[in-house]
Amino acid sequence: MKFNDALKDIKIYEAGKPIELVVREFGIAPENVVKLASNENPKGCSPKVVKAIADNAHRAFLYPDDSFYELKDALAKRFNVQDENIIIGAGSDQVLEFISRALLTENDSVLMSKVTFAMYEIYAKQMGAKIIRTSSYEHKVDEFIEAYHKQKEQEEKPKIVYICTPNNPTGDATSKEDVLKIIDAVDKDTMVVVDGAYMEYAAAKDEKYRIEPNDIMGFDNVIYLGTFSKAYGLGGMRVGYGIGNAPMIKELYKMRPPFNISTLSLVAAIEACKDEEFVEESIALHAGQIGRYEVFAKENGFEYIESYTNFITYLFPDSMNSTEISDRLFKEGVIIRNLASYGMNAVRITIGTVKQNDRFFEMFKGVVT
Ligand SMILES: *Cc1c(COP(=O)(O)O)cnc(C)c1O
């Protein structure tokens, strides 16, 4: 079988390890596994969402309302945009895929920061596009603009520029002012993707990082992405969205398969929109806990990146090895994300509940000393 040449260069996405794997491999009881690897909400999701899913379970045989009318309406009200500005995806991941398929060919290139969300590269490479990266893991405006112009001079102007703010897996954020500078510097036939998967956390921490879909609606070539997977605690339901001007959204709709989120996912997302208090509580729990991780890093002699997300990235000195540390924690039932595959001697840890964090600190001390 001959697969597309484009596939040769694609590394399969390495997802955070599931609880089931620890249970199977080491016989640790599921309730003793601490999973801090996939940036899920440690509070779970809103109890109102749980109830709505249960109340609607009997409707599983029905396809969902394919217009997603009620969900779009809730999002339109929340963000003060129109229904026609919104496209729903099975996670914002699927919207990234629509964008890639709608825009890229093997003659195109895309621009992103040195260390950022791995799926940008995978979706772009599926289309045969070339990946250009800046030299810093942070989104430095000058580096983005310089790389863009350099590519343009070589007649390889990037077709898509990805801005992940706050950035995964590093946790740093780009201010609204800097995002607008990048948008301003690129030509109108380059799409700028502003991925706000963790925006709820950044906006709560510091207003200058808050980017609302309305901030980019005036541009025909910019799309804002959001998700229910992080602050809303619905990673398992797979619901995300893209927001942009109506003609662009209409084009992206051509990429969408029918019924692309499930009947129960739709119910869950609609209900989640009605419980903003749950999101506020989640952010408050997080804000109360993240400082402990900063203190812990200082006490144990390594650096961390200041985080605007629901996780923190620890940067280890040469005397500590991120692969060894994450493997040893894994055997103890504590799952964190090793960043060695991103070329960093670092780990990413989702901030958990008080109890989960206690256990992380205890186990970490155990494996490191
Ligand atoms: C989690 C995440 C997403 C999307 O997740 P979905 O579950 O597919 O909605 C998108 N971008 C970044 C940076 C993420 O971390």
The ligand as a Tripos MOL2 file, in Angstrom:
@<TRIPOS>MOLECULE
LIG
   15    15     1     0     0
SMALL
NO_CHARGES

@<TRIPOS>ATOM
      1 C1         -6.6230   21.4280   24.4900 C.3       1 LIG1
      2 C2         -6.2400   22.3270   23.3900 C.ar      1 LIG1
      3 C3         -7.0110   22.5160   22.2430 C.ar      1 LIG1
      4 C4         -8.2510   21.8240   21.8780 C.3       1 LIG1
      5 O1         -8.7030   20.8270   22.5710 O.3       1 LIG1
      6 P1        -10.0810   20.1490   22.1450 P.3       1 LIG1
      7 O2        -10.2800   19.1960   23.2440 O.co2     1 LIG1
      8 O3         -9.8500   19.5280   20.8100 O.co2     1 LIG1
      9 O4        -11.0850   21.2490   22.0830 O.co2     1 LIG1
     10 C5         -6.6170   23.4340   21.2990 C.ar      1 LIG1
     11 N1         -5.5090   24.1300   21.4620 N.ar      1 LIG1
     12 C6         -4.7330   23.9830   22.5210 C.ar      1 LIG1
     13 C7         -3.5380   24.8110   22.6410 C.3       1 LIG1
     14 C8         -5.0590   23.0690   23.5240 C.ar      1 LIG1
     15 O5         -4.2520   22.9170   24.5660 O.3       1 LIG1
@<TRIPOS>BOND
     1     1     2 1
     2     2     3 ar
     3     2    14 ar
     4     3     4 1
     5     3    10 ar
     6     4     5 1
     7     5     6 1
     8     6     7 2
     9     6     8 1
    10     6     9 1
    11    10    11 ar
    12    11    12 ar
    13    12    13 1
    14    12    14 ar
    15    14    15 1
@<TRIPOS>SUBSTRUCTURE
     1 LIG1         1 GROUP 0 **** ****
